[in-house]
Amino acid sequence: MLLNETKSLQSKHAGKHKSQAINTDNGSALMNFNTVDDCRRELTAANNTIELLRSQLHDKERIIQLLEMQLQK
């Protein structure tokens, strides 16, 4: 009975004073414990993404150059 009364008091207190840390749920705490192999795979994937983006940027810069050359004619 005492535990229920305490919980009820905490809920009322949390309702009146939102800044208190009693009965609050402000997000999630996810912890990932990656292995070295997981990190290597993520690094490889990130490097592949970077290379793809660099290639796309180079292609777009080349298209801009070609369009500028056509405008100058």
Buried (B, 14 or more C-beta within 10 A) or exposed (E): EEEEEEEEEEEEEBEEEEEEEEEEEEEEEEEEEEEEEEEEEEEEEEEEEEEEEEEEEEEEEEEEEEEEEEEEE
